[in-house]
Amino acid sequence: MSQEPIAPELLKNRDVLEEIARHQWIESEKAGRDVGFDAAAEDWLKRFSKVWMDYHLPEQKSKVSQSAEAVSPKAKSRKAKSYF
């Protein structure tokens, strides 16, 4: 997935660690047991990291999307044929 290379960088961010700790507490309360930091981090990265980055790190998102545009070819624009 595209999130995996970004995950180590995100885990260096103190705000992300606070979000994961909050997520760990919520998920542990739901489960009735401690789910552990690693499981909570993996779940948070899968479910919420993209939205969090879009909101908190828009400049990094634009860098990632620019590099993705450079790699992926653009689709050709075609007009629909009219038979009338």
C-alpha positions as CSV (number, residue, x, y, z in Angstrom):
1,M,0.0,0.0,0.0
2,S,1.0,3.6,-0.4
3,Q,0.9,4.2,3.3
4,E,3.6,1.8,4.3
5,P,6.7,3.9,3.1
6,I,5.1,7.0,4.8
7,A,4.4,5.1,8.1
8,P,7.9,5.4,9.6
9,E,7.9,9.2,8.9
10,L,4.4,9.5,10.4
11,L,5.5,7.6,13.5
12,K,8.1,10.2,14.2
13,N,5.4,12.9,14.5
14,R,4.4,13.5,18.2
15,D,0.8,14.4,17.1
16,V,0.5,11.1,15.3
17,L,1.7,9.2,18.4
18,E,-0.9,11.0,20.5
19,E,-3.6,10.1,17.9
20,I,-2.5,6.4,18.0
21,A,-2.5,6.4,21.9
22,R,-6.1,7.8,21.8
23,H,-7.1,5.2,19.2
24,Q,-5.5,2.5,21.4
25,W,-7.5,3.6,24.4
26,I,-10.8,3.7,22.4
27,E,-10.2,0.3,20.8
28,S,-9.2,-1.2,24.1
29,E,-12.4,0.1,25.7
30,K,-14.4,-1.4,22.9
31,A,-12.6,-4.8,23.2
32,G,-12.6,-4.8,27.0
33,R,-8.8,-5.5,27.0
34,D,-5.6,-3.7,26.1
35,V,-5.2,-4.1,22.3
36,G,-1.5,-2.9,22.5
37,F,0.2,-0.1,20.8
38,D,1.4,-2.0,17.8
39,A,-2.0,-3.3,16.9
40,A,-3.5,0.2,17.5
41,A,-0.8,1.8,15.3
42,E,-1.4,-0.6,12.5
43,D,-5.1,-0.1,12.6
44,W,-4.8,3.7,12.8
45,L,-2.4,3.8,9.9
46,K,-4.8,1.7,7.8
47,R,-8.0,3.5,8.7
48,F,-7.1,7.1,9.5
49,S,-3.6,8.1,8.4
50,K,-4.7,9.3,4.9
51,V,-7.4,11.6,6.3
52,W,-5.1,12.8,9.0
53,M,-2.4,13.7,6.5
54,D,-4.9,15.4,4.2
55,Y,-5.9,17.7,7.1
56,H,-2.6,18.2,9.0
57,L,0.0,17.8,6.2
58,P,-1.5,19.2,3.0
59,E,2.0,20.2,1.7
60,Q,3.2,16.6,2.0
61,K,0.1,15.3,0.3
62,S,0.8,17.6,-2.7
63,K,4.3,16.4,-2.9
64,V,3.1,12.8,-2.9
65,S,0.4,13.5,-5.5
66,Q,2.9,15.3,-7.8
67,S,5.3,12.4,-7.7
68,A,2.4,10.0,-8.4
69,E,1.4,12.1,-11.4
70,A,4.9,12.0,-12.7
71,V,4.9,8.2,-12.6
72,S,1.4,7.5,-13.9
73,P,0.6,8.3,-17.5
74,K,-2.3,10.7,-18.1
75,A,-5.4,9.4,-19.8
76,K,-6.2,10.8,-23.2
77,S,-9.3,13.0,-23.3
78,R,-11.7,11.9,-26.0
79,K,-15.0,13.3,-27.0
80,A,-18.0,11.0,-27.2
81,K,-19.1,10.0,-30.7
82,S,-22.5,11.1,-31.7
83,Y,-24.5,9.0,-34.1
84,F,-27.2,11.6,-34.5
